[in-house]
């Protein structure tokens, strides 16, 4: 049995097509990095609305606390999920049309009052997962500590990159003065 299988499922990663998975895999990998259990499902707001409704309705009973939803084009999936639940929904607009995801981004951020959908950048599945982790960490001290450690690693990485760049510039300047 895999390590993922023994973690309680807390996040649902939904997408309108299996062709969206290469982008949405980043959300899954990020949740794994934080030790957050998840499930993945292909659902369509247009092609399988009854199945979508049933899935969202039953999700809390399976432990789902946050939905991460990837959709392109008209990007209705996130809005329909948000209409069916009181759980947070984080949308990942996908670049699946000639408009490069701009249509999905605009459709997602223009939700009507009362039906919020948090929205990350086009293709931003990693940030969607981090946002979900931040939401879950509000009531999970261990997860909050993993998140703080992650943020420290980000800061350390920036400092290391800065030092490396300064070193390269100093070496280049020293080479010119020789």
Secondary structure as GFF3:
##gff-version 3
##sequence-region A 1 178
A	DSSP	alpha_helix	3	6	.	.	.	ID=ss1
A	DSSP	beta_strand	9	15	.	.	.	ID=ss2
A	DSSP	three_ten_helix	18	20	.	.	.	ID=ss3
A	DSSP	alpha_helix	21	34	.	.	.	ID=ss4
A	DSSP	beta_strand	37	42	.	.	.	ID=ss5
A	DSSP	alpha_helix	49	59	.	.	.	ID=ss6
A	DSSP	three_ten_helix	60	62	.	.	.	ID=ss7
A	DSSP	beta_strand	66	72	.	.	.	ID=ss8
A	DSSP	alpha_helix	76	84	.	.	.	ID=ss9
A	DSSP	beta_strand	88	94	.	.	.	ID=ss10
A	DSSP	alpha_helix	102	109	.	.	.	ID=ss11
A	DSSP	beta_strand	118	120	.	.	.	ID=ss12
A	DSSP	alpha_helix	125	137	.	.	.	ID=ss13
A	DSSP	alpha_helix	141	177	.	.	.	ID=ss14
###
